[in-house]
Amino acid sequence: MSVVVIGAGLSGLSAACHLVGRGHEVTLVERHDAAGGRGLRLRRDGFTFDTGPTVMTMPDLVGDALTAAGTSLHDALPMRLLDPAYRARFDDGSQILVRHGVEAMRQEIADTCGSVDAASFVDFVDWLRKLYRVEMPHFIDANFDSPLDLMANPRAAARLVRLGGFRRLGPVIRDWFRDERLHRLFSFQALYAGLSPENALALYAVITYMDSIEGVWWPEGGMDAVPAALATAASKAGADLRYGATVSRLVLDRRGAVAGLELESGERIRADAVVCTLDLPTAYEQLLPQLSAPRVVRSGSYSPSAVVWHVGARGLPAEGTAHHNIHFGSDWDGAFRALIDDRRLMPDPSRLVSVPSLTEPGLAPPGDSALYVLEPVPNLSAGIDWEREREPMRERLHGFLTANGYPDEVLTEELVTPLEWQQLGMHQGTPFSLAHTFLQTGPFRPGNLDRRVPGLVFAGSGTVPGVGVPMVLVSGKLAAERVDAYLPGPHHGRDTR
């Protein structure tokens, strides 16, 4: 059966690998000239920047997609473990390194926070692992047709309740540790879900498990190597990858079912099913104008956005700088209230600075640095005038680099605001899609099917299971499972799990 995948981001590439591995005839169409989606690579003045995700966790999920297409992770995508995964800097000048391995991190906590919190960490890791083992197979790597599916495995649901998964993350972390710095270090990941730690469910501690326990990795060559490896694997397995091809509309048959799509060039591609990875509001607006998008897509709560400043700078950072560095502001709760509740810029922001050229020197000229500076900001619904705010934001970020030991003589740069995210097709100018509130999670999140258009399947951060590199890789696999269920006949490809 023929399947067309729209978009060569991570979710589309994952779907393509799983589909071709299951024996489908797969065509992938991408409007850009290379794979990568929102993570396309930017080369300028001798510097190379990855413009999408910078933190790689759970590489086995990439491995699942590669294996489905007949390629191994070891052969296609060599990676190195980053240790420390992060360097956390606090407003009092102290720092904590997120070390890989339970014993190494326990010792780091003992040295920086004391023996009581170090002892708690061992039990904390055990709790995180139990959470992950319940959530991953039953609530993350699973398709849902209705909220009733939550009770498909009542024992798993009951176990998640017993583990405290439906408590609030902030209070749970405070129960585990006394040192306030650890509260921040093990709960900031809630922001990935578009929530403050005080409002996020404790079940989102699985994100903490993914990076702080399982580890953060660096693909050789940079983050761009991930979509490149997936694209190569899909192509070798028989998928037809079409770059520079923009979809203008879906082609439907008399029943309203998918029959293919039409490109802006006028070419039509026949298909028995289509996997669409566009941001859901964009997908409905551009490809399904005859349908009203689901209510949660139209009026749901969308995550905050981020300003990202890509900087090619002369010189090297101060000794002790890690690949990933989190700088926590002093007013933790106030920053989240400003960002999420009041929808204004954080008065005392926390920021992420990645220096990939420390790990991959070829990303910058000799003696220079490639920097990625991220500050969370409200999405476009806040009404901030980013044309006016752009230069003040740049000046603040520049001063921050100077004050924190990073090279600050800018040789080349690219500042990405919510306006640029919006231009890339991301609703409300956020790359993080719908926030993971309870009523926008699992079976309450927009599903990957619209029953009004048989044969159309969605993948990406706006649908199940959600936001982040691991989640969108899973979404591609779930989309492939939906296609299998829709199309008749057995599928005898490599991926028959």
N, C-alpha and C positions, 0 to 999 in steps of 0.2 A: 504494500500500500504506500502511496506517496504522501509525504508530510512536508510542509514548508514551515520553517522556523523564521520568525521575524526578529532580527537583532542578534548581533554577535557579542553581546555582553556575557558575563559568566553564566547567567541562567539559560540563555539561548544556547550557548556552547555546551553546557551540561546536558540540556535536552537533546541536542543534536547527537552527542556521543551516545547517550542511552538509547535513543531511537535507532540510530544506525546499527548499534550493537544488537538490537532486537529484530533486525532484519528488514526494517522499513527503508524505502527509497526516500532519502532526505535531501532537501534543498534548503540552504540557509541564506537569507538575503540580509544584507547590512548596508546602510546608507553611506557609512564611512568607507575609507579605502583600506581598512585593516580591522582585525578583531580587537575587542577591548571594551566596547560600549562606552560608558562614562569614564572608563579608566584608560582612555587612549593616551599614548605616550607623546610628550612634547619635547622636541629637541630645539635648543636655541643657544647660539653663541658658545658652543662647546659643552653645554650642560644638557643633561637628560632628566626629565621629570616624569614621574608616574602621576597622572592627574586624578586617578580614582582611589580605591582603597590602598592603604599603606600598611595595614596590619594583617598579616597572614596567619590564621589559626586553622586547626583541624585539617591538615593537608590530606588526611585519609579520604576526605570527601571529594577532593580533586582526584585522588587515586581511584575512587569508585567510578567516576565518569571516564577516566582514561582506560581503566580496565574493561569497562563496558565496550569501548571502541577497540579493544585488542592491544592496548599499549600500557606499559607499567609506569608508575610514578617515578620509580628509580631511574628508568631510562629516559623518560621524556622531560622530567622536571626536577633536576637535582636541587636540593634545598639545604640550607644550614640553619641550625638552631641559634636563635639570638639569646644570649645569656650575659647580662640581664635582658629580660623581655622588655622592661621599662626601667628608666631611672625616674623616680618620683621626687620632685623638689617641692618643699613647703615654704610658706611665707616667713617662717622663723629661721630659714637658712638651712634647715636639716634636710636630709634625703634618705630614702629607702630604696634599695634596689629590689626589683621583682626577679628573684633568682629562679632558675629552672630546677625542679626536683624538690620534693618535700623536705628533705633534710637540709639542703642548702638554704631554702627559704625559711625554715624553722630557725636556723642559725642566724640568718639576717635579722629576723624579728627579735630573737634573743639579744642580739647586739644593739639594736636600735630602739626596741620598745620594752624589753624585759622578759623575764622567764615565764611569767604567767600567760602573757599573750602568745609566747612561743609554744607553750604547751597546748593552748587553745587551738593553735593553727593546725595541729595534727588532726584533731577531731573535726575541725572546720572542713578540711580537705575530704575527710570521710563522708561528711554530710553532702558536700558538693558532688561527690561521685555518685552517691545514692540518688540525688536529684537528677543528675544527668542520665543515669541508667533507666530511670522511670520515664523521663520526659522524651528522650530522643526517639525510642521506637514507638511510643504511644501517642505523643502529642506534637512532635516536630516532624519526624519522617513519616507522616501519615496524611492521607487525603480525608477530608471531611465532607459529608453531604448535608449534615444538619447538626445543630447543637446536641441532639440526642446521641450523636456518635461519641461524645465525651464519655458516655457510659458503656461503650462497646467493650471496654475492659474495666469493669467496676473495681477490680482489685488494684489496678494501677492508679485509678483516680483516688481511691481511698488511701493508697500509700502516699500519693502526692500531698494529700491533706495532712496525713500524720507527720510528714516531713516539714510541714509549715510552708508549703509552696504558695499558699494563698494569703499568707501574712504579708506585711509591707517590708520591702527589702531593707530600708534604713534601720528600723528597729531591730530586725533580725541580726544585722551585722553588729549593731551595738551590743546585742546580747552576747555575741561571741568574743568581742575584743574591748579592752579598756582604752587603748591609745586612739585618740581621735584621728590620727593620721591613717591608721588602718581602716577606720570607718570609711574614709574617702577612697583609699586605695582599692578596697574590695566592693565598692558600691558605685563608683563613677560610671561603670559600664551600663548603668540604667539609661544614661544619656543616649547610648546607641539605640535604645528602644523608644527614644523620644519622651522620656519621663524623668522626673526627679527621683532620687532614691527613696524619698519619703512616700511617693505615690506608686512606685513600681512594685509589682508583686515579687515576692521572694523567689518565685520560680525563675526569674531572670538572672538569678545568680549563676545559671548555667553559662552565661556569657563570661562571667568571672572564671568559671572552671575552664572554659575553652582557652582563654589567654593566659591566666595566671597559673594554671596547673598543667594543662596539656602543652602549653608553650607557644611562643611566637616564632615564626619561621621566616626566612628570607630566601626567595627563589633566586638562584644564580642568574644574573642578568637584570634583575629587578622584577617588580610586580607585573610588568608587562609580559613576563615570561609565562605567566599562568594562562591568560587567554591564548597566547601564541601556541602553547603546548596542546591545549584543548582543541584549537582549530586544526593543528597539524594532525592530531589523532583522528578527529572526525573525518578529515579529508582522506587520510590514508585508508580509513575503513569504508570509504565509498561515498561520503556525503559531498554534495556539490555546493561549494561556498562561493557566493556571488557578492562581491564587494562593489561599492558605488551604485547600489541598487536601492532606490527609495520606493516604498510601497505607497500607492495612491488610494487603493480601496480593496476591500474584500470582494470576491465574486461569490455570490450565493446562488443556489439552485432554486427551483420552484417551491421547494418546501421551506426555504430559508436556511438550509444547511450550507456549510462551507463547501465550495467547489473549486476554490483557488484564490488567487489574488492578481491584481494588476499593478504593474510598476509605473512610475512616472514616465518612463520611456514609451509606454503604451503596450509593452509586452505583457502577455498573460501567462501565468504559471498555474497549471492544473494541480489540484491537491485534494486528497481525501480528508485531510485534517490540517489545521494551521495552529501552530504554537506562537502566541504573540507575547513579546516581552516588553512592549512599550509600557511606560508608566500608565496605570489604569485610566485616569482621567483623560490623558492624551489619546489612549487607544479608543475610548468611546467617542471622543470628539472627532477624531480624524478617520477612524475606520468603521464606526458604528453610529453614525449620526442619526439613524432612524430609531435608535433605541435610547431610552433613558438609562443612565448608569445607575447601578445600585445605590441606595440612599447613603451608605457609608462612604462610597467613593465620592459622591457629590458633596456631602455635608459632614463627613467625619472629621476627627481631630488629627491634623497633620503635625508631624514632628518639627521641632526647630530645625533651622538650617545651619550652615557653617560658612564662614569666610576662610578661604584657603589662599595663602600667599606662597607661591613657588618662587624661590630666590636662588639665583646663582651668585655666590658671594666670594670675594677674594679672601683667602686665608682659611684657617682651620679653627674649629671650636676649641674651647678651653678643655684642658685635660680632665678626664672623667666623664665627658659627655658620652651618652649612649646613643645607639641607633634611634630608639624612641625615648622621648623625654616628656614627662607630664609635669607641668608647673601649676600647682594648686594655688588659687587665690585664698585670701584669709576668710572672707565671709561666704562660707560654703552654702548655707541655707539661703542667704540673701541673694546669692547669684542665681540659684535655681528659681527663686520666686520671681526675680526680675525677668529671667529668660522665658519661663514657661507660663507663670500666672499673669505677669504684667505685660509680657511680650515686648520687652525693651532690652537694649544691650546690657550685658552684665556689668555692673559698676566695678566689680573686682574679678575679672574673668580668670578662669582656668584655661590653659592652652596646651596643645600638643605640638611638640617640635620633633620632627623626624629628620635625621641626617643620614640618608641612605648612602651617601658617598663615603661614610666611615666604613661601611661594610663592603661596598662596591665602588672602589675608587674611580673606575672608568666612567662613572656618571658625572664627573666634574673634571676640568683640566687639572693637571698636577698642582698640588698645593692649594686648591680651591675647594669649595663646598657647595653641594646641592642641598637646599633646605626646604622642608615642607612645614609650614606654620599654620595651624588650624585654631580658630576661635569659634565656639558655638555662638550663633546669633539667631534671633527670631526669623521665622519664615516671612514671606511677603504679605501675609495677612495682617502683620503688625503695622504696615503702612510706612515703614522707614524709607526715606528717600535715599536710595543707594547711590544715585548719581552725586548727591551732595556729600554722603557719608563716606564714600570710597577713599578719598585722600586723607581725611582725619583717621580713618581706620588704619590705613597704611602707615601713617606717621606713628601711631601708637604701637603697632607691631614692630616697627623699626626700632623705636626706643626700647621695647621689651627685649629685642635681640641684643642690643648694646648692653643693657643692664644685666643680662644673664650669661655673658661669656660666649656668645655666638658671633661669628664674623658678620660685620654689618656694612661692609663696603659692597653695595649692590652693583653687580655687573650686568645682570639680566633678571627679569622678573615677570610674573604673571599673577595678577590678583583676581580671584574668583569670588564673586559675591552671589547672593540669592538671585540677582538678575541674570547672571550667566547660567546658573542652574536652571532657571526657568526657560532660557533660550535653548537648553538641551532637552526640553520636553518634560521637565519635572514640575509637577503641580505645586503651586505656592512657593516655588523656588527652593524646595528642599530635596536633597538627594536621599533623604532617609524615609520618605513616604509617610504612610499612616503611622501614628504613634501606636505603641503596643499597650493601649489600655485594655482592661479585661474584655470589654465589648468590641474590641478590634483585634482580638487574638484567637488563634485556633479556629474553631468552626464559626466564630463571629467575625473573623476577618473576611474581606471579599474573597469568595471562592475562586478556584482556578477554572471553573466552568460557568458559562452563561447558557442556561438550558434553552434560551430563545434562539441560539445559534448553534445547532448541533455541529460538532466537529471543530469548534473553536475552543482552544485551551490557553489559559494564561500562565505565565511564569514571571518571576521577578520579585522585587521587594514589596510590591503593593499587594500581593496575594499571599497564600500560605507557603511556607511557614513564617516569612517575615524578612526583616532587614539584616544585612551583614553578609560577608562572603560565605560563611558556612550555610546560612539559610538560603541564599539564592542558588547555590549549587544544589541543595536539596530540592528547591522548587523546580529546577529543571528535570530532576529525576521523577518527581511527583507528576509533572506534566506528561512525561513519557508514559507513565503508568495510566494516566487518563486516556491518552491516545490508544494504548493497547486495549483498554476496556471498550473504547468506542468502535474501533475498526474490527471487522470480523476476521476470523481465522487465527490459527496459531502463529506465534512469532518465535522463530527458531534461531535467532541470532545469539551472539556471545552472551548477552546480558539476559539471562532467563530466570533471575532470581524473583 
